[in-house]
Amino acid sequence: LALSEIFVVGFDGVTGPFKQFQLAAWWDLLASQAFGNYRTLIEGITLNAAMGRYLNTAGNQKENAATGRLPDENYAREVMQLFSIGLYELNADGSVKTDASGKQLETYAQDTVSQLARVFTGWNLDLPRGDTTPEFARKPMVLTESLHSTLAASFLGTTVAANTPGRTALTTAMDTLAAHPNVGPYIGKQLIQRLVTSNPSPAYVARVSAAFNNNGQGVRGDLGATVRAVLLDDEARDPAKLSDPSWGKQREPMLRAIQWARSFKASSTSGEWQLGNTSNPANSLGQSQLRSPTVFNYFRPGSLPAGTAVASAGLVAPEFPLTNETSVAGYLNALQTFVGSGHRDVKPNYVSELALAADANALLDRLNLLLCAGQLSAATRTTILTAVNS
């Protein structure tokens, strides 16, 4: 899930038939590579059918001077800005590098995008003529060499010579992106934000970045080692952080709903887990898996709620753009139904809780542990306990 919010494909932006199969194959790709190597993952993402349809790599053709056609630049831009290096050069601790005048150093310019776009021409879905099955969804895209740009391409300190075969050009581009020094801090910090806390210290980011750069055995890009560094860092495990007002994160709506489902051993009566689209903030969760409205995810890593103490403290709160008067009311109404009778074919099991129903104190202790990790404030606990006992 964390990877799907960094490398985004949104259901509504994927074109063509068999969208469900394309998104299922996309999820399988992220799941299979979650603890693999970043270099393998970024190439798999690049050649995935859903991504090809989402950011226009599928069917992207070389330049044509007669018609004025130029390669589509969509994927070339986003693979740098969002999937690998970000907009600005970074130090290992995630801080932005500046020049002598204090100006932030950009990682690429428009010309970089235009030249890199040439690499992503000639690729299309592996969909033989006459094939009406969804098999293409799980196959990497294939190259038609005659549609690939023959021009040289210079980007990020690398040059692909003119007339380089398309497969070789792609390999060079993927190697260049994966080797860029920004990837460790850029991807590492976002993994911390998705899995642990919105505002990690620079030292925490640096340690995760170091694990990405070298897993201890000289391997760069080991995502398993990176995630291990994220979750097992001393800063992530420090109990004192629970009382630090600058620590932690808002749990996303769909993760709160999943927490309910897991805590109460929810099951699917049909075996189909008919969750449906839960994106509507007025009457549902306000978020739905793989339905990000844009390639920039449901929210950005640097989002902050304007006019709040969080913003005044110079902190970010990425998930808070999903939180407003409408979404809070809609979420509460939706959860009232979820908790009471389940959601569609997903039904909870409250056997363990019902056994404690006569003892409000014991019941609240259990729910505090399962849903709040024991962090309910004394005041909130007293309010709930009084209400239940009444």
N, C-alpha and C positions, 0 to 999 in steps of 0.2 A: 504494500500500500504506500509506504514512504517513497519507493522508487516511482510509483505511478503518479505521484504528486511533484516529482522533479522532472521526469521524462513523461510529459503529458500527451495522451491521446484522448480526446473527448468524443463520446458517442455521436453527438449531433454534428460534429465536424467531419466525420468519416463518410465518404461518399460510396455509392455503388451498392450492389446487392449483398446479402449475407453479412450485414453489419454485426449481428450478434456473434457470428463465427470469427469475424475479424477481431473483435474486442476480446473474445475468449482466447484466441491465439496470442494476442498482445499480453494478456494477463499471464498466460503460460510462459511466455518469454521472460517476463520480469521475475516470475517465481523460480524458473529454472536457473536464472543467472544471478539471483539475489546474493549468493555467497560465492560467486565465481569471480572472474576478472573483469575489471571495467573496460579494458580494451575489447574483449569479446562481446561484452554487453553493448557498447556503443555501436559496434558494427551490426550486431543483431537488430538493434533499434533502427539503424539507418536503412536496412534492407527489409524490415518488417512491412507486410502488406498494409496493415492499418495505418502505420506511420506514413507510408508512401502515399496513401490516399488522403491522409489528414494534412500533411504539409507539402503536398504537390510534387514529391519526388517521382511517384509513379506516372510514367508518361512524359517526364521532363525531357525535352529535346535540346540538341545543340543549337548554337546560333545559326541564323540564316540571313546573310547580308541582303539577299534579294527581297525578302519580306520584312526585314527589320526585327525578326524574332531574336530574342535573347533568352538564355537559360533562366528558368524560374529561380528566384533567390530565396524563397521562403525557408526551405530547410537549411540552406547554407547559413542563414542568419540565426535561426533558432538553435541549431546544433552548437553554435558557439555561445550565443547569449544565455541559453537556458540549460543545455545538456552537458556542457563541459567547462568553459572557462569564464563565463560572465563578461560583464562590460568593462571592468577595470582590473588592472594588474594587482595581484594580491601578494602580501607577505604570507608566510606559512601560518601565521596566527589569524588569518582572515582579514586583517586590516588592509586598507587600500594604499598602494604605493603612490607617491607624489613626486613631482619634479622640484627643482630648486625654489620655484615660486609658490609651491603648495598646491599646484593644479594636479588633479587626479589623472593618472596615466591610463588611457584607454587601451584595451587589448587589441582592438581591430578598428578599421575604418570601412567606409562604404565600398572602397575598391577591393578590400579583402573579401567582402561578401560576394561581390561580382565575380571575382576570380575563383573563389572556392566553389561557387555555384556550377562552374564548368565540370567539376568532378562528378556532380550528381546528375549528369545527363545520360540518357540512354538506358536507364533502368525502368523496369515496369513489372507488373504482376506476372507471376508464373501461371498464366492462364491460357492454355492452348486453345486454338479456335475450335468451337463446338463443345468445349467443356462447360457444362452448366452446374457443376457441383461446387461446394464451398471449399474444396481442397486447397485452392490458391491461398486461402487465409493463413494457413500455417506454413507456407513455403516462403523462403526468402525470395525477394525480387530477382529477376534475371536481367542480364545486360544484352542489349542489341547494339553491337559495336558501331554500326553505321549511323546511329543516332547520338553517339557520344562525341562531345566536343574534342576537336583536334588541336585546339589552341593551348599554349602554355598557361599555367596557372601558378601564381605566386601568392602565398598566404602564410602568415605566422612564421616567417623565416625559412620557409620551405618552397621550393619551386618544382612543379611537375612539368617536365619538358613537353614541348609540342609533340603531338602524335603518340603520346604515351597510351598504351592500351587502357581501357576503362577500368578493368579490374585492378591493374597496378596503380592507377591514379587513386582509386578509392582506398586501397591499402595504405598508400602514402599519407593520404588525408587522415585516415583513422589513427595511424601511428603518430602523426604530428599532434593531433588533438589530445590523444591519451597521454602523450609525454609532456604536455604543457605543464609548467609548475603551478598554474592556477587550479588544476583539477582537484588536488588533495584538499586544499582549504575551501574551495567553492562547493564541491559536492559533500565534503566531510561536515562542514558547518550546517548544511541543510539537513543531513541525516541526524545530526544532534537535535536540530529544531523539531524534526518530525518525531523523534523517538524519546527525547529526554526533556529539553528545556529551550525556551525561545531565545534566551540571552546567555549563551555559554561564555565563559571567560576566554580571552585570547589564548591563554595557556592551554585550556582544554581543546580548543580548535587546533592549536599547534600539535598537540599530542596525537589527535586523530589524523591530522594531515601527515604526520610522520609515519603512522601505521599504514596509510594509503601508499606513501612513497616507498616504504620498505616493510614487508610483513615480518621481518626478522630473519628471513631466509633469502634476502636480496630480490624479492619479487615485488614489483610495483603494481598497484591497482587491485590488490586482493581485497574484494569487497567483504568477504567473511572476516578477515582481519580488521578491516575498517569498522564494521559494525560491532565487533567484539571490543574494539577500543572505545567506541561510543558508549556502550552499555556498561563496561566494567571500569571505566575511568573513576579515579577516586572522587572527582567532583560529582559524578553521576550517582555515586553510592553513599555520599556523605549525608547522614541523617540530619545534620544541622541545617542542611539546605531546605528542609521542609518548613522551617520558620523564617526563611529568608524571603522578604517580599519581592525581590527581584528575580527569584528562581521559579522554575516551572513553566507551565504552558496551559492554555485553554484546550480542553479535549474537544476535538471536532465533533459535530453533531452525529455523524454516522458512527464514530468510534464510541460515543456515549451509548448509542443504541446497541452496538455490538457488545459493549460491557454488560448491558442489561441481559442480552441474549445468552452470553457465556455464563454470567453469574447464576442464572436460573435455568441452566441446562435446556435451553430452547431446542426444539426439534421441528422438523418439517413433516406435517401430516401426510403430504403427498410425495415427499422425497425430492421435490422440485425447488424448494426455497424461493417461493414466488414473492420476492421483495418488491419488485416493480421499481418505478421511478419515484424516489423520495425527495426530489429536488425542490418542490414547492415550499417556500418558507412560511406561507400563510396557513397551510393545513398539513404539513408533513415535516420532515427533518430539516429541510433547507439545504440538503446536500445529498448526493447520490453517487455511489462508486462508479468511476470511469465516465462521469458525466460533467466533468469540468466545463464551464461555459467557454473558456478560451485556453490557449496553449500556456497561459501564464498561471494555470492552476486555479483553484477556488479562491486563493489569496496569495500574496507575494511574501517572500521571506522577510522583507524589510517593512512590512505593513505596521502602522501604528495608529491607535485610535486618537484622533486629533482632539485637543482640548481636555485631555485626561491626565491624571497623575502619572500614568505609565509613560505618556509622551513627554511630559515635563521632566521625567527622570532620565530621558534619553534612551529608553528601552523600546524594543519592538514587541508587537503582539500579533503575529501573523494571522491567527485564526479569527480575530475580532471583526474583520469586515463581514463575516457571516452573522454577526450578532447585532440585532437591532430590535425595536419594539415589535415589529411584525414577526420576525423569526423566533423570538423568545416565546411569544404567545402561541404561535403555530406549533413550535416544538413541544411545549407543555401539553397542548391539546392532543397532539399525536401520541406522545408518550402515555397520556392517560388511557388511551385506547390500547396501546401496545401492552402496558402493564396489566390492564384489566383482562383483555381477551386475546392478546397476541396480534400479529400483523399478517393478514392474509392466511397463508398456510403455516406460518411460523408461530408456534405455541410454547409458552414457558411451562416450567415445572416447579411449583412452589412447595413441594412436599416437605423439604427441610425447614422452610420458613413457617409453614402452617403448624409444624410441630412445636414452634416457639410462640405461637400466636397468643397464648395466655400469659406470657411473660414479656411485656413490652420492653423491658430493660435488656433482656437477652436477645430479643429480636432486633432491637436497634443496634446492639453491639455487633451482631452478625452483618447487618446491612451496612453499617459504618465500615466494617472491614472489607466487604465485597465491593462496595460501590465507591467508597471514599478513601480507601487505604488507611482507615483509622484517623482521618484528618478532619472530621466534623468538629467545628468549634463547640465549646461548652455551651454557648448561648443557643446555637442551632439545635444541638442535641437536646437541651432542656425544652425548647419549643416543641420539637417533635414528640418527645416523651410525654409531655403534658397533654398534647392533642390525642395521642393514642390511648393514654390512660383514661381520658375523659369519655 
